[in-house]
């Protein structure tokens, strides 16, 4: 369990997130189960996101409504050998994942696993709707967003400059990079093996001073007899673990 906030502006030095403090506090619980099967391959991440109500605060960051917010799960997975990674997402499961480009990984050999992240419980909108994954993006290590504006565009499912992301297989705008099915070999697939970073986002939502949002995510591992059976196994584990969480 840990608790942290973004109140100290001197820590806001990363170009991808170098904005003014939002005044949020996060209480994070990380837990897992010592057992076989899906739950034994899942790490749960529960985030209690608090927008404190400080009526005596002189900084208006503690008295203003935070609008059009997004919460994101970011990962630089480095799956065994980091230079042969691919990414993808399953929009029906709110699942983003990193998998191997070949069945010859320098660490895992012929049976490379898959690492996935999922929103088991997304943020709530003002209308009471629970959001899932609303965008998925990826980029190669070294081509990270150069500003908080570029990061926010990514969170919205846009390109860093704010233009629309186009699915080359359909010619239509989308908010998801590589939502195809690598097991079946259909749809828009990642075909550029590299040291990939990925980010799943959920939003938009707003928070009034005094509001709390609960977001539950999961980090899931799937490993089969080869790279694509690992993807299939990840989806099975994800579906099982999501059902267990829902119940």
C-alpha positions as CSV (number, residue, x, y, z in Angstrom):
1,X,0.0,0.0,0.0
2,X,1.3,3.5,-0.8
3,X,0.1,7.1,-0.9
4,X,1.4,9.9,-3.0
5,X,0.5,13.3,-4.4
6,X,1.6,15.7,-7.1
7,X,1.7,18.8,-4.9
8,X,5.4,19.6,-5.2
9,X,6.0,21.4,-8.5
10,X,9.8,20.8,-8.4
11,X,9.1,17.2,-9.3
12,X,7.2,18.0,-12.4
13,X,10.3,17.9,-14.6
14,X,9.6,15.1,-17.1
15,X,8.8,16.6,-20.5
16,X,5.9,14.2,-21.1
17,X,4.1,15.4,-17.9
18,X,5.6,18.8,-17.0
19,X,2.4,20.6,-16.1
20,X,1.4,22.4,-12.9
21,X,0.2,20.3,-10.0
22,X,-3.4,19.1,-10.0
23,X,-3.5,18.8,-6.3
24,X,-4.5,15.1,-6.3
25,X,-3.7,12.4,-3.8
26,X,-3.5,8.8,-4.8
27,X,-3.9,5.9,-2.4
28,X,-2.7,2.7,-4.1
29,X,-3.2,-0.9,-3.0
30,X,-1.4,-3.6,-4.9
31,X,-2.3,-7.2,-4.3
32,X,-2.3,-10.7,-5.8
33,X,-3.3,-14.3,-5.0
34,X,-0.9,-17.2,-4.3
35,X,-2.6,-19.8,-6.5
36,X,-2.6,-21.4,-9.9
37,X,-4.6,-20.3,-12.9
38,X,-5.9,-16.8,-13.9
39,X,-5.8,-15.3,-10.4
40,X,-2.3,-16.6,-9.9
41,X,-1.2,-14.7,-13.0
42,X,-2.8,-11.4,-12.1
43,X,-1.6,-8.4,-10.0
44,X,-4.5,-6.1,-9.0
45,X,-3.9,-2.3,-8.8
46,X,-6.5,-0.3,-6.9
47,X,-6.2,3.5,-7.1
48,X,-8.2,5.7,-4.8
49,X,-8.0,9.1,-6.5
50,X,-8.8,12.0,-4.2
51,X,-9.4,15.7,-5.1
52,X,-9.1,17.2,-1.6
53,X,-11.6,19.9,-0.5
54,X,-9.4,22.5,1.2
55,X,-11.6,25.5,1.9
56,X,-8.8,27.4,3.5
57,X,-6.4,26.9,0.6
58,X,-4.9,29.9,-1.1
59,X,-4.1,27.9,-4.2
60,X,-7.2,27.6,-6.4
61,X,-6.0,24.1,-7.5
62,X,-7.7,22.8,-4.4
63,X,-11.0,24.7,-5.0
64,X,-11.6,24.2,-8.7
65,X,-13.3,21.5,-10.6
66,X,-11.0,19.3,-12.7
67,X,-12.6,18.8,-16.0
68,X,-12.0,16.4,-19.0
69,X,-9.7,14.2,-16.9
70,X,-8.2,10.9,-18.1
71,X,-6.6,8.2,-16.0
72,X,-3.9,6.1,-17.8
73,X,-1.9,3.0,-17.3
74,X,1.6,3.4,-18.8
75,X,4.2,0.7,-19.2
76,X,7.6,0.1,-20.8
77,X,7.3,-3.6,-20.7
78,X,10.7,-4.8,-22.0
79,X,9.4,-8.3,-22.6
80,X,12.6,-10.4,-22.3
81,X,14.7,-8.9,-25.1
82,X,13.3,-5.4,-25.4
83,X,14.1,-4.9,-29.1
84,X,11.6,-7.4,-30.5
85,X,8.4,-6.3,-28.8
86,X,5.0,-5.6,-30.4
87,X,1.9,-4.1,-28.9
88,X,-1.8,-4.5,-29.4
89,X,-5.2,-4.1,-27.7
90,X,-8.5,-5.8,-27.4
91,X,-11.2,-3.1,-27.2
92,X,-13.9,-5.7,-26.1
93,X,-11.9,-6.5,-23.0
94,X,-10.4,-3.0,-22.2
95,X,-7.0,-4.8,-22.6
96,X,-3.7,-3.6,-23.9
97,X,-0.7,-5.9,-24.2
98,X,2.9,-6.3,-25.3
99,X,3.9,-9.5,-27.0
100,X,6.9,-10.9,-28.9
101,X,7.5,-10.5,-32.6
102,X,9.1,-14.0,-32.9
103,X,9.3,-17.3,-31.1
104,X,13.0,-16.7,-30.5
105,X,13.3,-14.3,-27.6
106,X,16.7,-13.8,-26.0
107,X,15.3,-14.4,-22.5
108,X,12.3,-16.7,-23.0
109,X,13.4,-18.6,-26.1
110,X,10.5,-20.4,-27.9
111,X,7.8,-19.6,-25.3
112,X,7.7,-15.8,-24.8
113,X,4.9,-14.6,-22.5
114,X,2.6,-11.7,-23.0
115,X,2.1,-8.8,-20.5
116,X,-1.3,-7.2,-20.4
117,X,-2.9,-4.3,-18.6
118,X,-6.7,-4.0,-18.1
119,X,-9.2,-1.5,-16.5
120,X,-11.3,-3.9,-14.3
121,X,-13.1,-0.8,-13.0
122,X,-12.8,2.5,-14.8
123,X,-13.7,6.0,-13.6
124,X,-17.3,7.2,-13.2
125,X,-18.8,9.9,-15.3
126,X,-21.2,12.6,-14.0
127,X,-24.0,10.5,-15.5
128,X,-23.0,7.5,-13.5
129,X,-21.5,5.5,-16.4
130,X,-18.4,3.4,-15.7
131,X,-15.8,3.9,-18.3
132,X,-13.5,1.3,-19.7
133,X,-10.5,1.7,-22.0
134,X,-11.3,4.7,-24.2
135,X,-7.9,4.9,-26.0
136,X,-4.7,2.9,-26.6
137,X,-1.5,4.2,-27.9
138,X,2.1,3.1,-28.3
139,X,5.5,4.5,-29.3
140,X,9.1,3.4,-29.5
141,X,11.4,4.2,-26.6
142,X,13.1,7.5,-27.4
143,X,10.0,8.9,-29.3
144,X,8.1,9.7,-26.1
145,X,5.7,12.7,-26.0
146,X,7.7,15.9,-25.7
147,X,5.1,17.9,-23.7
148,X,2.1,17.5,-21.5
149,X,-0.1,18.7,-24.4
150,X,1.2,15.8,-26.5
151,X,0.6,13.3,-23.7
152,X,-3.0,14.7,-23.2
153,X,-3.6,14.3,-27.0
154,X,-2.4,10.6,-26.7
155,X,-4.8,10.1,-23.7
156,X,-7.7,11.3,-25.8
157,X,-6.8,8.8,-28.5
158,X,-5.3,11.4,-30.9
159,X,-1.8,11.7,-32.3
160,X,0.7,13.9,-30.4
161,X,-0.1,16.9,-32.6
162,X,-3.8,16.6,-31.9
163,X,-4.7,15.1,-35.3
164,X,-6.9,12.1,-35.7
165,X,-5.4,8.5,-35.6
166,X,-6.4,6.6,-38.7
167,X,-6.7,2.9,-38.9
168,X,-4.9,2.0,-42.2
169,X,-7.0,-1.2,-42.7
170,X,-10.3,0.7,-42.7
171,X,-9.3,4.3,-43.5
172,X,-11.5,5.4,-40.6
173,X,-10.6,7.5,-37.4
174,X,-10.0,5.4,-34.3
175,X,-8.8,6.0,-30.8
176,X,-6.9,2.7,-30.6
177,X,-3.5,1.7,-32.1
178,X,-3.4,-1.9,-33.4
179,X,-6.8,-3.2,-32.3
180,X,-6.5,-6.3,-34.6
181,X,-6.3,-9.9,-33.6
182,X,-2.7,-11.2,-33.8
183,X,-3.9,-14.8,-33.2
184,X,-6.1,-14.8,-36.2
185,X,-3.9,-12.4,-38.2
186,X,-6.7,-10.0,-38.9
187,X,-7.2,-6.2,-38.6
188,X,-4.6,-3.5,-37.9
189,X,-1.6,-5.3,-36.4
190,X,1.8,-4.0,-35.1
191,X,4.5,-5.1,-37.6
192,X,7.4,-3.0,-36.4
193,X,9.3,-4.9,-33.7
194,X,11.1,-2.5,-31.3
195,X,11.5,-1.4,-27.7
196,X,7.8,-0.4,-27.3
197,X,6.0,1.6,-24.7
198,X,2.2,1.5,-24.3
199,X,-0.5,3.5,-22.6
200,X,-4.2,2.7,-21.9
201,X,-6.4,5.6,-21.0
202,X,-10.0,6.0,-19.7
203,X,-12.0,9.2,-19.8
204,X,-13.1,11.9,-19.9
205,X,-14.5,12.6,-16.4
206,X,-14.6,15.4,-14.0
207,X,-13.9,15.8,-10.3
208,X,-15.3,18.4,-8.0
209,X,-13.3,19.4,-4.8
210,X,-14.0,16.6,-2.3
211,X,-14.7,14.0,-5.0
212,X,-13.1,10.5,-5.0
213,X,-12.7,8.1,-7.9
214,X,-11.9,4.4,-7.5
215,X,-10.1,2.8,-10.4
216,X,-9.0,-0.8,-10.4
217,X,-6.6,-2.1,-12.9
218,X,-4.8,-5.4,-13.5
219,X,-1.4,-6.6,-14.7
220,X,-1.8,-10.0,-16.3
221,X,0.7,-12.5,-17.6
222,X,-0.1,-15.1,-20.3
223,X,2.4,-17.8,-21.4
224,X,1.6,-20.6,-23.8
225,X,3.7,-22.8,-26.1
226,X,4.5,-19.9,-28.4
227,X,4.0,-16.2,-28.7
228,X,0.5,-16.3,-30.2
229,X,-0.8,-19.0,-27.8
230,X,0.4,-16.7,-25.1
231,X,-1.9,-13.9,-26.5
232,X,-4.8,-16.4,-26.4
233,X,-3.9,-17.4,-22.9
234,X,-3.8,-13.8,-21.8
235,X,-7.3,-13.1,-23.1
236,X,-8.6,-16.2,-21.3
237,X,-6.9,-15.2,-18.0
238,X,-8.1,-11.6,-18.4
239,X,-11.7,-12.7,-18.9
240,X,-11.6,-15.1,-15.9
241,X,-10.0,-12.5,-13.6
242,X,-12.4,-9.8,-14.7
243,X,-15.4,-12.1,-14.0
244,X,-14.0,-13.0,-10.5
245,X,-13.5,-9.2,-9.8
246,X,-17.1,-8.4,-10.9
247,X,-18.5,-11.1,-8.6
